[in-house]
Amino acid sequence: MPKFYLHRTGKIPTAVHPFVKQTTLLQDKYKHRRLQGKIIRGMQNIAMSMYGRIYTAIAHLIRDEQRANR
């Protein structure tokens, strides 16, 4: 949905006016995509952190099992 903002200070528009600029839908889509990118990167960071913890836990289990079999 288009958003309007006042380009000239001191006046509150009630309708579309030459001094009022309309933000483009592309700007809104860009902001939405940037937010999606941040969310995806955050999820990737969480997944990689969990992968590292699981890998470390498995390595410790294998090491402990090898020590127990000696």
mmJSON file of the N, C-alpha and C atoms, coordinates in Angstrom:
{"data_MODEL":{"atom_site":{
"group_PDB":["ATOM","ATOM","ATOM","ATOM","ATOM","ATOM","ATOM","ATOM","ATOM","ATOM","ATOM","ATOM","ATOM","ATOM","ATOM","ATOM","ATOM","ATOM","ATOM","ATOM","ATOM","ATOM","ATOM","ATOM","ATOM","ATOM","ATOM","ATOM","ATOM","ATOM","ATOM","ATOM","ATOM","ATOM","ATOM","ATOM","ATOM","ATOM","ATOM","ATOM","ATOM","ATOM","ATOM","ATOM","ATOM","ATOM","ATOM","ATOM","ATOM","ATOM","ATOM","ATOM","ATOM","ATOM","ATOM","ATOM","ATOM","ATOM","ATOM","ATOM","ATOM","ATOM","ATOM","ATOM","ATOM","ATOM","ATOM","ATOM","ATOM","ATOM","ATOM","ATOM","ATOM","ATOM","ATOM","ATOM","ATOM","ATOM","ATOM","ATOM","ATOM","ATOM","ATOM","ATOM","ATOM","ATOM","ATOM","ATOM","ATOM","ATOM","ATOM","ATOM","ATOM","ATOM","ATOM","ATOM","ATOM","ATOM","ATOM","ATOM","ATOM","ATOM","ATOM","ATOM","ATOM","ATOM","ATOM","ATOM","ATOM","ATOM","ATOM","ATOM","ATOM","ATOM","ATOM","ATOM","ATOM","ATOM","ATOM","ATOM","ATOM","ATOM","ATOM","ATOM","ATOM","ATOM","ATOM","ATOM","ATOM","ATOM","ATOM","ATOM","ATOM","ATOM","ATOM","ATOM","ATOM","ATOM","ATOM","ATOM","ATOM","ATOM","ATOM","ATOM","ATOM","ATOM","ATOM","ATOM","ATOM","ATOM","ATOM","ATOM","ATOM","ATOM","ATOM","ATOM","ATOM","ATOM","ATOM","ATOM","ATOM","ATOM","ATOM","ATOM","ATOM","ATOM","ATOM","ATOM","ATOM","ATOM","ATOM","ATOM","ATOM","ATOM","ATOM","ATOM","ATOM","ATOM","ATOM","ATOM","ATOM","ATOM","ATOM","ATOM","ATOM","ATOM","ATOM","ATOM","ATOM","ATOM","ATOM","ATOM","ATOM","ATOM","ATOM","ATOM","ATOM","ATOM","ATOM","ATOM","ATOM","ATOM","ATOM","ATOM","ATOM","ATOM","ATOM","ATOM","ATOM","ATOM"],
"id":[1,2,3,4,5,6,7,8,9,10,11,12,13,14,15,16,17,18,19,20,21,22,23,24,25,26,27,28,29,30,31,32,33,34,35,36,37,38,39,40,41,42,43,44,45,46,47,48,49,50,51,52,53,54,55,56,57,58,59,60,61,62,63,64,65,66,67,68,69,70,71,72,73,74,75,76,77,78,79,80,81,82,83,84,85,86,87,88,89,90,91,92,93,94,95,96,97,98,99,100,101,102,103,104,105,106,107,108,109,110,111,112,113,114,115,116,117,118,119,120,121,122,123,124,125,126,127,128,129,130,131,132,133,134,135,136,137,138,139,140,141,142,143,144,145,146,147,148,149,150,151,152,153,154,155,156,157,158,159,160,161,162,163,164,165,166,167,168,169,170,171,172,173,174,175,176,177,178,179,180,181,182,183,184,185,186,187,188,189,190,191,192,193,194,195,196,197,198,199,200,201,202,203,204,205,206,207,208,209,210],
"type_symbol":["N","C","C","N","C","C","N","C","C","N","C","C","N","C","C","N","C","C","N","C","C","N","C","C","N","C","C","N","C","C","N","C","C","N","C","C","N","C","C","N","C","C","N","C","C","N","C","C","N","C","C","N","C","C","N","C","C","N","C","C","N","C","C","N","C","C","N","C","C","N","C","C","N","C","C","N","C","C","N","C","C","N","C","C","N","C","C","N","C","C","N","C","C","N","C","C","N","C","C","N","C","C","N","C","C","N","C","C","N","C","C","N","C","C","N","C","C","N","C","C","N","C","C","N","C","C","N","C","C","N","C","C","N","C","C","N","C","C","N","C","C","N","C","C","N","C","C","N","C","C","N","C","C","N","C","C","N","C","C","N","C","C","N","C","C","N","C","C","N","C","C","N","C","C","N","C","C","N","C","C","N","C","C","N","C","C","N","C","C","N","C","C","N","C","C","N","C","C","N","C","C","N","C","C","N","C","C","N","C","C"],
"label_atom_id":["N","CA","C","N","CA","C","N","CA","C","N","CA","C","N","CA","C","N","CA","C","N","CA","C","N","CA","C","N","CA","C","N","CA","C","N","CA","C","N","CA","C","N","CA","C","N","CA","C","N","CA","C","N","CA","C","N","CA","C","N","CA","C","N","CA","C","N","CA","C","N","CA","C","N","CA","C","N","CA","C","N","CA","C","N","CA","C","N","CA","C","N","CA","C","N","CA","C","N","CA","C","N","CA","C","N","CA","C","N","CA","C","N","CA","C","N","CA","C","N","CA","C","N","CA","C","N","CA","C","N","CA","C","N","CA","C","N","CA","C","N","CA","C","N","CA","C","N","CA","C","N","CA","C","N","CA","C","N","CA","C","N","CA","C","N","CA","C","N","CA","C","N","CA","C","N","CA","C","N","CA","C","N","CA","C","N","CA","C","N","CA","C","N","CA","C","N","CA","C","N","CA","C","N","CA","C","N","CA","C","N","CA","C","N","CA","C","N","CA","C","N","CA","C","N","CA","C","N","CA","C","N","CA","C","N","CA","C","N","CA","C","N","CA","C"],
"label_alt_id":[null,null,null,null,null,null,null,null,null,null,null,null,null,null,null,null,null,null,null,null,null,null,null,null,null,null,null,null,null,null,null,null,null,null,null,null,null,null,null,null,null,null,null,null,null,null,null,null,null,null,null,null,null,null,null,null,null,null,null,null,null,null,null,null,null,null,null,null,null,null,null,null,null,null,null,null,null,null,null,null,null,null,null,null,null,null,null,null,null,null,null,null,null,null,null,null,null,null,null,null,null,null,null,null,null,null,null,null,null,null,null,null,null,null,null,null,null,null,null,null,null,null,null,null,null,null,null,null,null,null,null,null,null,null,null,null,null,null,null,null,null,null,null,null,null,null,null,null,null,null,null,null,null,null,null,null,null,null,null,null,null,null,null,null,null,null,null,null,null,null,null,null,null,null,null,null,null,null,null,null,null,null,null,null,null,null,null,null,null,null,null,null,null,null,null,null,null,null,null,null,null,null,null,null,null,null,null,null,null,null],
"label_comp_id":["MET","MET","MET","PRO","PRO","PRO","LYS","LYS","LYS","PHE","PHE","PHE","TYR","TYR","TYR","LEU","LEU","LEU","HIS","HIS","HIS","ARG","ARG","ARG","THR","THR","THR","GLY","GLY","GLY","LYS","LYS","LYS","ILE","ILE","ILE","PRO","PRO","PRO","THR","THR","THR","ALA","ALA","ALA","VAL","VAL","VAL","HIS","HIS","HIS","PRO","PRO","PRO","PHE","PHE","PHE","VAL","VAL","VAL","LYS","LYS","LYS","GLN","GLN","GLN","THR","THR","THR","THR","THR","THR","LEU","LEU","LEU","LEU","LEU","LEU","GLN","GLN","GLN","ASP","ASP","ASP","LYS","LYS","LYS","TYR","TYR","TYR","LYS","LYS","LYS","HIS","HIS","HIS","ARG","ARG","ARG","ARG","ARG","ARG","LEU","LEU","LEU","GLN","GLN","GLN","GLY","GLY","GLY","LYS","LYS","LYS","ILE","ILE","ILE","ILE","ILE","ILE","ARG","ARG","ARG","GLY","GLY","GLY","MET","MET","MET","GLN","GLN","GLN","ASN","ASN","ASN","ILE","ILE","ILE","ALA","ALA","ALA","MET","MET","MET","SER","SER","SER","MET","MET","MET","TYR","TYR","TYR","GLY","GLY","GLY","ARG","ARG","ARG","ILE","ILE","ILE","TYR","TYR","TYR","THR","THR","THR","ALA","ALA","ALA","ILE","ILE","ILE","ALA","ALA","ALA","HIS","HIS","HIS","LEU","LEU","LEU","ILE","ILE","ILE","ARG","ARG","ARG","ASP","ASP","ASP","GLU","GLU","GLU","GLN","GLN","GLN","ARG","ARG","ARG","ALA","ALA","ALA","ASN","ASN","ASN","ARG","ARG","ARG"],
"label_asym_id":["A","A","A","A","A","A","A","A","A","A","A","A","A","A","A","A","A","A","A","A","A","A","A","A","A","A","A","A","A","A","A","A","A","A","A","A","A","A","A","A","A","A","A","A","A","A","A","A","A","A","A","A","A","A","A","A","A","A","A","A","A","A","A","A","A","A","A","A","A","A","A","A","A","A","A","A","A","A","A","A","A","A","A","A","A","A","A","A","A","A","A","A","A","A","A","A","A","A","A","A","A","A","A","A","A","A","A","A","A","A","A","A","A","A","A","A","A","A","A","A","A","A","A","A","A","A","A","A","A","A","A","A","A","A","A","A","A","A","A","A","A","A","A","A","A","A","A","A","A","A","A","A","A","A","A","A","A","A","A","A","A","A","A","A","A","A","A","A","A","A","A","A","A","A","A","A","A","A","A","A","A","A","A","A","A","A","A","A","A","A","A","A","A","A","A","A","A","A","A","A","A","A","A","A","A","A","A","A","A","A"],
"label_entity_id":["1","1","1","1","1","1","1","1","1","1","1","1","1","1","1","1","1","1","1","1","1","1","1","1","1","1","1","1","1","1","1","1","1","1","1","1","1","1","1","1","1","1","1","1","1","1","1","1","1","1","1","1","1","1","1","1","1","1","1","1","1","1","1","1","1","1","1","1","1","1","1","1","1","1","1","1","1","1","1","1","1","1","1","1","1","1","1","1","1","1","1","1","1","1","1","1","1","1","1","1","1","1","1","1","1","1","1","1","1","1","1","1","1","1","1","1","1","1","1","1","1","1","1","1","1","1","1","1","1","1","1","1","1","1","1","1","1","1","1","1","1","1","1","1","1","1","1","1","1","1","1","1","1","1","1","1","1","1","1","1","1","1","1","1","1","1","1","1","1","1","1","1","1","1","1","1","1","1","1","1","1","1","1","1","1","1","1","1","1","1","1","1","1","1","1","1","1","1","1","1","1","1","1","1","1","1","1","1","1","1"],
"label_seq_id":[1,1,1,2,2,2,3,3,3,4,4,4,5,5,5,6,6,6,7,7,7,8,8,8,9,9,9,10,10,10,11,11,11,12,12,12,13,13,13,14,14,14,15,15,15,16,16,16,17,17,17,18,18,18,19,19,19,20,20,20,21,21,21,22,22,22,23,23,23,24,24,24,25,25,25,26,26,26,27,27,27,28,28,28,29,29,29,30,30,30,31,31,31,32,32,32,33,33,33,34,34,34,35,35,35,36,36,36,37,37,37,38,38,38,39,39,39,40,40,40,41,41,41,42,42,42,43,43,43,44,44,44,45,45,45,46,46,46,47,47,47,48,48,48,49,49,49,50,50,50,51,51,51,52,52,52,53,53,53,54,54,54,55,55,55,56,56,56,57,57,57,58,58,58,59,59,59,60,60,60,61,61,61,62,62,62,63,63,63,64,64,64,65,65,65,66,66,66,67,67,67,68,68,68,69,69,69,70,70,70],
"pdbx_PDB_ins_code":[null,null,null,null,null,null,null,null,null,null,null,null,null,null,null,null,null,null,null,null,null,null,null,null,null,null,null,null,null,null,null,null,null,null,null,null,null,null,null,null,null,null,null,null,null,null,null,null,null,null,null,null,null,null,null,null,null,null,null,null,null,null,null,null,null,null,null,null,null,null,null,null,null,null,null,null,null,null,null,null,null,null,null,null,null,null,null,null,null,null,null,null,null,null,null,null,null,null,null,null,null,null,null,null,null,null,null,null,null,null,null,null,null,null,null,null,null,null,null,null,null,null,null,null,null,null,null,null,null,null,null,null,null,null,null,null,null,null,null,null,null,null,null,null,null,null,null,null,null,null,null,null,null,null,null,null,null,null,null,null,null,null,null,null,null,null,null,null,null,null,null,null,null,null,null,null,null,null,null,null,null,null,null,null,null,null,null,null,null,null,null,null,null,null,null,null,null,null,null,null,null,null,null,null,null,null,null,null,null,null],
"Cartn_x":[0.844,0.0,0.892,0.597,1.443,1.425,2.538,2.634,2.963,2.449,2.699,3.462,4.312,4.986,5.091,5.166,5.193,6.584,6.648,7.93,8.23,7.194,7.362,6.922,7.745,7.454,6.31,5.599,4.582,3.186,3.004,1.675,1.302,0.064,-0.436,-1.392,-1.046,-1.901,-3.127,-4.235,-5.435,-5.658,-4.949,-5.043,-3.668,-3.539,-2.267,-2.022,-0.856,-0.506,0.874,1.204,2.536,3.699,3.499,4.585,4.661,3.693,3.665,4.176,5.179,5.732,5.205,5.016,4.538,5.728,5.84,6.908,6.521,7.485,7.196,7.029,6.312,6.135,7.452,8.353,9.654,10.44,10.334,11.031,10.496,9.167,8.573,9.005,9.04,9.464,10.926,11.759,13.175,13.357,12.609,12.7,12.264,11.193,10.683,11.73,12.37,13.395,14.61,14.984,16.115,15.808,14.589,14.188,14.2,13.699,13.728,15.164,16.065,17.47,18.08,17.749,18.269,17.747,16.476,15.886,16.549,16.74,17.367,18.79,19.561,20.932,20.947,19.995,19.906,19.622,18.707,18.386,19.588,20.326,21.524,22.564,22.73,23.691,23.297,22.012,21.534,21.787,21.471,21.656,23.129,24.023,25.453,25.955,25.446,25.83,25.379,24.15,23.637,24.422,24.755,25.548,26.884,27.524,28.8,28.67,27.612,27.404,27.139,26.331,26.039,27.312,28.11,29.364,30.287,30.397,31.255,30.746,29.429,28.86,29.128,28.971,29.233,30.71,31.585,33.023,33.364,32.758,33.004,32.481,31.308,30.762,31.674,32.168,33.068,34.349,34.892,36.126,35.923,34.802,34.523,34.325,33.676,33.456,34.777,35.667,36.974,37.795,37.704,38.431,37.878,36.568,35.949,36.313,36.566,36.892,38.359,39.18,40.611,40.841],
"Cartn_y":[-1.169,0.0,1.236,2.217,3.415,4.183,4.762,5.597,7.008,7.985,9.369,10.028,10.951,11.713,13.157,14.045,15.47,15.877,16.481,16.918,18.353,19.141,20.525,20.63,21.186,21.23,22.183,21.869,22.775,22.555,21.71,21.483,20.012,19.755,18.387,18.196,17.366,17.205,16.344,16.695,15.867,15.107,15.472,14.785,14.834,14.145,14.163,15.583,16.088,17.478,17.492,18.512,18.535,18.46,18.944,18.907,17.574,16.708,15.41,14.373,13.626,12.588,11.236,10.357,9.012,8.069,7.244,6.252,5.168,4.654,3.63,2.282,1.425,0.076,-0.68,-0.287,-0.952,-0.745,0.456,0.705,-0.218,-0.376,-1.259,-2.702,-3.134,-4.498,-4.697,-3.669,-3.768,-3.93,-3.133,-3.243,-4.631,-5.145,-6.476,-7.539,-7.423,-8.405,-8.32,-7.106,-6.959,-7.638,-7.455,-8.095,-9.61,-10.108,-11.547,-12.053,-11.297,-11.69,-11.769,-10.801,-10.814,-12.024,-12.33,-13.485,-14.772,-14.896,-16.104,-16.25,-15.153,-15.217,-15.595,-15.085,-15.442,-16.923,-17.449,-18.88,-19.725,-19.282,-20.011,-20.019,-18.895,-18.829,-19.781,-19.832,-20.753,-22.192,-22.512,-23.883,-24.283,-23.388,-23.711,-23.878,-23.076,-23.213,-24.566,-24.945,-26.24,-27.387,-27.253,-28.281,-28.457,-27.355,-27.427,-28.12,-27.827,-28.457,-29.952,-30.319,-31.741,-32.479,-31.879,-32.487,-32.712,-31.705,-31.814,-32.903,-32.963,-33.985,-35.387,-35.582,-36.894,-37.251,-36.276,-36.525,-36.948,-36.313,-36.684,-38.086,-38.42,-39.767,-40.832,-40.584,-41.547,-41.692,-40.557,-40.597,-41.365,-41.097,-41.795,-43.289,-43.653,-45.068,-45.766,-45.094,-45.679,-45.855,-44.907,-45.019,-46.172,-46.371,-47.432,-48.81,-48.932,-50.222,-50.601,-49.752,-50.054,-50.963],
"Cartn_z":[0.0,0.0,0.0,-0.831,-0.898,0.423,0.734,1.921,1.463,2.183,1.842,2.979,2.636,3.67,3.214,4.168,3.886,3.44,2.265,1.736,2.157,2.429,2.849,4.3,5.133,6.568,6.881,7.956,8.461,7.93,6.977,6.404,6.53,6.832,6.894,5.724,4.766,3.59,3.894,3.272,3.37,2.074,1.035,-0.253,-0.902,-2.012,-2.727,-3.217,-2.937,-3.212,-3.849,-4.634,-5.275,-4.296,-3.067,-2.097,-1.363,-1.586,-0.926,-1.906,-1.485,-2.342,-1.891,-2.848,-2.552,-2.58,-1.536,-1.552,-2.541,-3.213,-4.208,-3.541,-4.217,-3.7,-3.72,-4.619,-4.685,-3.395,-2.817,-1.552,-0.464,-0.419,0.58,0.345,-0.922,-1.23,-0.852,-1.111,-0.781,0.724,1.504,2.961,3.417,2.791,3.137,2.813,1.662,1.275,2.186,2.577,3.499,4.825,5.302,6.55,6.398,5.264,5.02,5.004,4.363,4.321,5.706,6.553,7.926,8.691,8.499,9.188,8.715,7.402,6.85,7.363,7.371,7.883,9.36,10.116,11.528,11.716,10.904,10.981,10.567,9.548,9.125,10.237,10.91,12.017,13.139,13.442,14.48,14.059,12.797,12.303,12.349,11.933,11.948,13.38,14.288,15.692,16.24,15.922,16.383,15.745,14.466,13.787,14.503,14.853,15.564,16.907,17.626,18.934,18.788,17.798,17.573,17.176,16.289,15.85,17.046,17.903,19.085,20.028,20.216,21.101,20.561,19.255,18.655,18.792,18.565,18.699,20.128,21.116,22.515,22.808,22.268,22.481,21.882,20.68,20.029,20.834,21.281,22.067,23.37,24.04,25.302,25.077,23.981,23.683,23.381,22.663,22.358,23.629,24.547,25.818,26.651,26.603,27.396,26.857,25.572,24.962,25.137,25.665,25.839,26.976],
"occupancy":[1.0,1.0,1.0,1.0,1.0,1.0,1.0,1.0,1.0,1.0,1.0,1.0,1.0,1.0,1.0,1.0,1.0,1.0,1.0,1.0,1.0,1.0,1.0,1.0,1.0,1.0,1.0,1.0,1.0,1.0,1.0,1.0,1.0,1.0,1.0,1.0,1.0,1.0,1.0,1.0,1.0,1.0,1.0,1.0,1.0,1.0,1.0,1.0,1.0,1.0,1.0,1.0,1.0,1.0,1.0,1.0,1.0,1.0,1.0,1.0,1.0,1.0,1.0,1.0,1.0,1.0,1.0,1.0,1.0,1.0,1.0,1.0,1.0,1.0,1.0,1.0,1.0,1.0,1.0,1.0,1.0,1.0,1.0,1.0,1.0,1.0,1.0,1.0,1.0,1.0,1.0,1.0,1.0,1.0,1.0,1.0,1.0,1.0,1.0,1.0,1.0,1.0,1.0,1.0,1.0,1.0,1.0,1.0,1.0,1.0,1.0,1.0,1.0,1.0,1.0,1.0,1.0,1.0,1.0,1.0,1.0,1.0,1.0,1.0,1.0,1.0,1.0,1.0,1.0,1.0,1.0,1.0,1.0,1.0,1.0,1.0,1.0,1.0,1.0,1.0,1.0,1.0,1.0,1.0,1.0,1.0,1.0,1.0,1.0,1.0,1.0,1.0,1.0,1.0,1.0,1.0,1.0,1.0,1.0,1.0,1.0,1.0,1.0,1.0,1.0,1.0,1.0,1.0,1.0,1.0,1.0,1.0,1.0,1.0,1.0,1.0,1.0,1.0,1.0,1.0,1.0,1.0,1.0,1.0,1.0,1.0,1.0,1.0,1.0,1.0,1.0,1.0,1.0,1.0,1.0,1.0,1.0,1.0,1.0,1.0,1.0,1.0,1.0,1.0,1.0,1.0,1.0,1.0,1.0,1.0],
"B_iso_or_equiv":[0.0,0.0,0.0,0.0,0.0,0.0,0.0,0.0,0.0,0.0,0.0,0.0,0.0,0.0,0.0,0.0,0.0,0.0,0.0,0.0,0.0,0.0,0.0,0.0,0.0,0.0,0.0,0.0,0.0,0.0,0.0,0.0,0.0,0.0,0.0,0.0,0.0,0.0,0.0,0.0,0.0,0.0,0.0,0.0,0.0,0.0,0.0,0.0,0.0,0.0,0.0,0.0,0.0,0.0,0.0,0.0,0.0,0.0,0.0,0.0,0.0,0.0,0.0,0.0,0.0,0.0,0.0,0.0,0.0,0.0,0.0,0.0,0.0,0.0,0.0,0.0,0.0,0.0,0.0,0.0,0.0,0.0,0.0,0.0,0.0,0.0,0.0,0.0,0.0,0.0,0.0,0.0,0.0,0.0,0.0,0.0,0.0,0.0,0.0,0.0,0.0,0.0,0.0,0.0,0.0,0.0,0.0,0.0,0.0,0.0,0.0,0.0,0.0,0.0,0.0,0.0,0.0,0.0,0.0,0.0,0.0,0.0,0.0,0.0,0.0,0.0,0.0,0.0,0.0,0.0,0.0,0.0,0.0,0.0,0.0,0.0,0.0,0.0,0.0,0.0,0.0,0.0,0.0,0.0,0.0,0.0,0.0,0.0,0.0,0.0,0.0,0.0,0.0,0.0,0.0,0.0,0.0,0.0,0.0,0.0,0.0,0.0,0.0,0.0,0.0,0.0,0.0,0.0,0.0,0.0,0.0,0.0,0.0,0.0,0.0,0.0,0.0,0.0,0.0,0.0,0.0,0.0,0.0,0.0,0.0,0.0,0.0,0.0,0.0,0.0,0.0,0.0,0.0,0.0,0.0,0.0,0.0,0.0,0.0,0.0,0.0,0.0,0.0,0.0,0.0,0.0,0.0,0.0,0.0,0.0],
"pdbx_formal_charge":[null,null,null,null,null,null,null,null,null,null,null,null,null,null,null,null,null,null,null,null,null,null,null,null,null,null,null,null,null,null,null,null,null,null,null,null,null,null,null,null,null,null,null,null,null,null,null,null,null,null,null,null,null,null,null,null,null,null,null,null,null,null,null,null,null,null,null,null,null,null,null,null,null,null,null,null,null,null,null,null,null,null,null,null,null,null,null,null,null,null,null,null,null,null,null,null,null,null,null,null,null,null,null,null,null,null,null,null,null,null,null,null,null,null,null,null,null,null,null,null,null,null,null,null,null,null,null,null,null,null,null,null,null,null,null,null,null,null,null,null,null,null,null,null,null,null,null,null,null,null,null,null,null,null,null,null,null,null,null,null,null,null,null,null,null,null,null,null,null,null,null,null,null,null,null,null,null,null,null,null,null,null,null,null,null,null,null,null,null,null,null,null,null,null,null,null,null,null,null,null,null,null,null,null,null,null,null,null,null,null],
"auth_seq_id":[1,1,1,2,2,2,3,3,3,4,4,4,5,5,5,6,6,6,7,7,7,8,8,8,9,9,9,10,10,10,11,11,11,12,12,12,13,13,13,14,14,14,15,15,15,16,16,16,17,17,17,18,18,18,19,19,19,20,20,20,21,21,21,22,22,22,23,23,23,24,24,24,25,25,25,26,26,26,27,27,27,28,28,28,29,29,29,30,30,30,31,31,31,32,32,32,33,33,33,34,34,34,35,35,35,36,36,36,37,37,37,38,38,38,39,39,39,40,40,40,41,41,41,42,42,42,43,43,43,44,44,44,45,45,45,46,46,46,47,47,47,48,48,48,49,49,49,50,50,50,51,51,51,52,52,52,53,53,53,54,54,54,55,55,55,56,56,56,57,57,57,58,58,58,59,59,59,60,60,60,61,61,61,62,62,62,63,63,63,64,64,64,65,65,65,66,66,66,67,67,67,68,68,68,69,69,69,70,70,70],
"auth_comp_id":["MET","MET","MET","PRO","PRO","PRO","LYS","LYS","LYS","PHE","PHE","PHE","TYR","TYR","TYR","LEU","LEU","LEU","HIS","HIS","HIS","ARG","ARG","ARG","THR","THR","THR","GLY","GLY","GLY","LYS","LYS","LYS","ILE","ILE","ILE","PRO","PRO","PRO","THR","THR","THR","ALA","ALA","ALA","VAL","VAL","VAL","HIS","HIS","HIS","PRO","PRO","PRO","PHE","PHE","PHE","VAL","VAL","VAL","LYS","LYS","LYS","GLN","GLN","GLN","THR","THR","THR","THR","THR","THR","LEU","LEU","LEU","LEU","LEU","LEU","GLN","GLN","GLN","ASP","ASP","ASP","LYS","LYS","LYS","TYR","TYR","TYR","LYS","LYS","LYS","HIS","HIS","HIS","ARG","ARG","ARG","ARG","ARG","ARG","LEU","LEU","LEU","GLN","GLN","GLN","GLY","GLY","GLY","LYS","LYS","LYS","ILE","ILE","ILE","ILE","ILE","ILE","ARG","ARG","ARG","GLY","GLY","GLY","MET","MET","MET","GLN","GLN","GLN","ASN","ASN","ASN","ILE","ILE","ILE","ALA","ALA","ALA","MET","MET","MET","SER","SER","SER","MET","MET","MET","TYR","TYR","TYR","GLY","GLY","GLY","ARG","ARG","ARG","ILE","ILE","ILE","TYR","TYR","TYR","THR","THR","THR","ALA","ALA","ALA","ILE","ILE","ILE","ALA","ALA","ALA","HIS","HIS","HIS","LEU","LEU","LEU","ILE","ILE","ILE","ARG","ARG","ARG","ASP","ASP","ASP","GLU","GLU","GLU","GLN","GLN","GLN","ARG","ARG","ARG","ALA","ALA","ALA","ASN","ASN","ASN","ARG","ARG","ARG"],
"auth_asym_id":["A","A","A","A","A","A","A","A","A","A","A","A","A","A","A","A","A","A","A","A","A","A","A","A","A","A","A","A","A","A","A","A","A","A","A","A","A","A","A","A","A","A","A","A","A","A","A","A","A","A","A","A","A","A","A","A","A","A","A","A","A","A","A","A","A","A","A","A","A","A","A","A","A","A","A","A","A","A","A","A","A","A","A","A","A","A","A","A","A","A","A","A","A","A","A","A","A","A","A","A","A","A","A","A","A","A","A","A","A","A","A","A","A","A","A","A","A","A","A","A","A","A","A","A","A","A","A","A","A","A","A","A","A","A","A","A","A","A","A","A","A","A","A","A","A","A","A","A","A","A","A","A","A","A","A","A","A","A","A","A","A","A","A","A","A","A","A","A","A","A","A","A","A","A","A","A","A","A","A","A","A","A","A","A","A","A","A","A","A","A","A","A","A","A","A","A","A","A","A","A","A","A","A","A","A","A","A","A","A","A"],
"auth_atom_id":["N","CA","C","N","CA","C","N","CA","C","N","CA","C","N","CA","C","N","CA","C","N","CA","C","N","CA","C","N","CA","C","N","CA","C","N","CA","C","N","CA","C","N","CA","C","N","CA","C","N","CA","C","N","CA","C","N","CA","C","N","CA","C","N","CA","C","N","CA","C","N","CA","C","N","CA","C","N","CA","C","N","CA","C","N","CA","C","N","CA","C","N","CA","C","N","CA","C","N","CA","C","N","CA","C","N","CA","C","N","CA","C","N","CA","C","N","CA","C","N","CA","C","N","CA","C","N","CA","C","N","CA","C","N","CA","C","N","CA","C","N","CA","C","N","CA","C","N","CA","C","N","CA","C","N","CA","C","N","CA","C","N","CA","C","N","CA","C","N","CA","C","N","CA","C","N","CA","C","N","CA","C","N","CA","C","N","CA","C","N","CA","C","N","CA","C","N","CA","C","N","CA","C","N","CA","C","N","CA","C","N","CA","C","N","CA","C","N","CA","C","N","CA","C","N","CA","C","N","CA","C","N","CA","C","N","CA","C","N","CA","C","N","CA","C"],
"pdbx_PDB_model_num":[1,1,1,1,1,1,1,1,1,1,1,1,1,1,1,1,1,1,1,1,1,1,1,1,1,1,1,1,1,1,1,1,1,1,1,1,1,1,1,1,1,1,1,1,1,1,1,1,1,1,1,1,1,1,1,1,1,1,1,1,1,1,1,1,1,1,1,1,1,1,1,1,1,1,1,1,1,1,1,1,1,1,1,1,1,1,1,1,1,1,1,1,1,1,1,1,1,1,1,1,1,1,1,1,1,1,1,1,1,1,1,1,1,1,1,1,1,1,1,1,1,1,1,1,1,1,1,1,1,1,1,1,1,1,1,1,1,1,1,1,1,1,1,1,1,1,1,1,1,1,1,1,1,1,1,1,1,1,1,1,1,1,1,1,1,1,1,1,1,1,1,1,1,1,1,1,1,1,1,1,1,1,1,1,1,1,1,1,1,1,1,1,1,1,1,1,1,1,1,1,1,1,1,1,1,1,1,1,1,1]
}}}
